[in-house]
C-alpha cells in the first residue's frame, strides 16, 4: 500500500512538474509572438496603407490578415496577463473572444489569398473580371462577419467549459480550411509546372524565371500552411478519439501551438523581403528568388 502511494505521489509530482514546464514554455511562446508579431504586422499595415507595397487594392487581403494577426498578438498579451494577474476578471472573456481570430480569421483570410492565386494562375480571365477592390472588400466583409461570429461562439463555448465542443469546432473547421488551401495551391503548382505555348528565346527564359520564382513561393506557402494547421488537426482528432480534453494532453497541443505561431511568421517575412524592408540570407534568396 505504501509503495502504491509513493508511486502515485511520484507520478502526480512528475505531471505537476511537466505542466509547470509547459506553462513556462507557453509564456515564452506567447511573449515571442506578441513582441515580434505586433511590430511586424504593424509594419506591414503601414507599408500597405502608405502605398509602399503594391497598393491597398492589390493587397487588401494581406491588409485584413495583418489586422487579424494584431488581434492574435493581443490575445497572447491577455494570456500572459491572465497567467500573472488573474484578478483582472474581464481579460479571460476577451482572451477567449480573440481566439477566434487565430483559429478562424487567419485561415479564412489565407483561404482568400490562396483562392485569389488559384484564379490568377488557373483561371486568369475570371481573375481579371473580379479583380477590382470592391469585390475584395465584399469578400473580406463576409470573412470578418464569419470570424466575429466564431469569436463570439468560442467565447461562449469556453466560458461554459464545453471543451469537447471546442475541440470538435476548431478541428473540423481547420480541416476544411486546409483542404481548400491545399486544393488551390496544388492546382497552382501543377499549372506553373506546365510550359506555356509560344515561348522562345529570351522571352522563354524570362518566363521560365518568373514561373520558377512563383513556383518556389507557392511551394513555400503550401509547406508553411501544412506545418501551421496540420498539427492542430492531428491533435484535435487524436484528443477526440481518445475521449479526452485538450488539457489532458498538453504536450501535443503545445507542439501544435508552436507550429501554428512560428510558421505564421514565414509569410510576413517573405512580404517584408519582397518590398525591400527585410534582407534574407543570400543562399535563400538565390534558391527562392
N, C-alpha and C positions, 0 to 999 in steps of 0.2 A: 504494500500500500504506500509506504514511504517512497519507494522507487518510482511508482507511478506519479506520485505528487511532485517529486523532483523533476521528472521528465516533462510533465505538463507545465510546470513553472518555467523550466528552461525554454520550452517551445514558445510559451507566451512571451518570455523575455526577448527571444530572437525575433518574433513577429513585431513586438513593440520597437525594437531597435531598427528593424528593416523599414517599418512605417516612418519612424523619425528621419531615417536617412533619405527616404523618398520625399518626405515633406521638405527637407532642406534642398534637395535637387529640384523640386517643383519651384521653390522660391527662386533659386538661381536661374532656372529656365524662364520663368515669367519675368524676372528682372531683366534678363538679357533681351527678351522680346520687347519689353517696354522701352528700355534705354536705347536700343538700336533701331527698333521698328518705328517708334514715334518720329525721330528726326528724319529717317529715311523716307517714309511716306509723306511727311510734311514737305520735304524737298521735292518729291515727285509732283505733289499737288501744285506747289509753287511754280515748277517748271512748266506744267501743262497750262495753268491759268495765265501765266505771263507770256505764253506763246514761244517759249524757248525749245519746246519739243516739236511735234508735228502739228500742233494746234489742238484746240479744245474739241473741235468737231471730230477729228480722226481718232482722238484718244479719250473720248468720253467714257468708254467702258473702263479704261485704266484709271481715269479720274475717280469714278464711282468706287472702283475696287480699293483704291488707296484710302478713300474716305472710310470705307468699311473696315480697312485694316487699322486705321487710327482708333476706331471703336473697339477693336480687338485688343489693341495696346492698352486702352483704358480698362478693359476687362482684366488684364494682367495686373494693372496697378491696384484695382479694387481687391483682387485676390490677395495680394501682398498685404494691403491694409487690413483686410479681414483677419488674416493669419496673425498679425501682431496686435491689432486693436479691434477685437470682436465687439467692443461696446458700441461701435458705430452701427446701429441697428438697421439703417436703411441700405447699407452697402451690399449685404447678401442679395437683396432683391435686384439691385442694379447690376450686380455681377452675374446673376442668373439671366437677367434680361439680355445683357450684352453677349452672352454665349451664343445666341442665335446668329450674331454677325460672323462668328467664326465657322460654325457648322452648317450654316445655310447661306449667308451672304457671300462669303468668299468663294465657295464652289459654284454658286449660281452666276456670279459675275465672271468667273473663269469659264463657265459654260458659254456665256455670251461671247467672250473673246474667241473661244475655240470654234463656235458656230460661224462667227464672222470670218475667221481664217478659212474655214471649210468652204464657205460661199465664195470667197475671193479667189481661191485656187481651183475648186472643182466646178463651181457654177458662177463664173465671173459676170455673166450677163445679169443674173439675179442680184449679185452683189452691187453692181453699178446702179441698178434700179432702186435699191433700198439703202443707198449709201448716205443720203442727207442726214443732218443732225437730228431732225425731228423724229425719225424712226428710232434712232439710238436713245433719245430721251424717252420715248414711249416704252421701249424695252426696259430701260433702267428703272422707270417708274413702276412697272409691273414687278420687277425684281425687288425693289425696295419695299413695296407693299407686302410681297410674299415674305421677305426677310423680317420685317417688323412683326408680321403675324406669327412667324416662327419664334421670334424673340419673346413675344407675349406667351405663346404656348409653352415654351421651355421654362419660362419663369414660373408659370402656374404648376407645371409638372414637378419641378424641383422643390417648390415651396410645399407641395403636398407630399413630397418624398415618394413619388411614383418612379422609382429608379429603373425598374424593368421597362416601363413605358418609355422612359428617356433613352434607354439603350436601344430599344427597337426603333425609335424615331430617328436617331442620328445614324444608325447602321443602314437602315433601308434608304434613307434619302441620300446618304453619301454614296451608296452603291449605285443608285440611279444617276446621280450627277457624274460619277466617274465613268459610267457606261457611255453617257452622252459625249463626254470629253474624249474618251479613247476612240469612239467611233469617228468623230470629226478629225482627230489628229492622225489616226491611221490612214484615213482616206486621203488626207493632205500629203502624207509621206508617200503613199502609193502614186499619187498624181505627180509629185515632184521627181520621182524616180524615172518617169517616162520622158522620152525625148520629144520635144515639140517639132512640128513639121516646118520645113523650110529653113532650118538653122544651118548656117555655113560660115566658114572662115572666122573672122574676128567676132562677128555677131554671135556665132555659136559659142565661142569661148566665153564671151561676156555673159551670155545667157546661162551657160553651164555654171559659171562662178556664182551668179545670183541664185540659181537653183540650189547649188551646194550649200551656200550660206543659209538660205531659207530652210533647207533640209536639216542642217545641224541645229538650228534654233528650234524647229518644231520637234526634233528628236529630244533635245534637252527639255523642252516643255512637257513632252509625253512622259519621260522618265521622272521628272520632278513631280508631276501631278500623281503619278502612280505611287511614288515613295511617300508623298504627302498624305494621300487618302487611304490607300490600301491597308496600312497597319491599323487604322481606326476601324475599318470594316471588319478586318480579321478579329480584332479584339472584341468588337461588339457581338458578332455572331458566335464567337467562342464563349463569351460570357453567357449569352442566351442559351446555347446548347448545354452548358454546364449547370444551367439553372442557378446562376449566382448573380450578385450585383457587382457593378463595376468596381466598387470599393473593396470587394473581396479578392480581386486580382490586380492590385495596384501597380505591380511591376510592368505588366503588359500594357496597361493604359498609360503609364509614364513613358514607355518607349514609343507608343503611338503618338503621344503628345509631342515628344521630342522631334519625331519625324515631321509632324504637322507644322511645328513652329520653324524649325531650321530649314526645311525645304521651301517654306514660304518666302525666304529671302532670295531665292535664286532669280525669280523674275524681276524684282526691284533692282537687283544688282545688274542684270542684263539691260534693263531700261536705262539706268544711270550711265552705264558704259556706252549705250547707243547714242545718247545725247551729249557724250563727251565730258561727263561730270565725275566719272569713276574709272581710272585706268585698271585694266586687268593684266595679269602676267602675260608676257609676250608669247609663251608657248600655248596658252589658252586662246589668245587672240588668233594665232595662226591656225589653230585647229578648228575654231568655231566660225571665224570670220574671214 
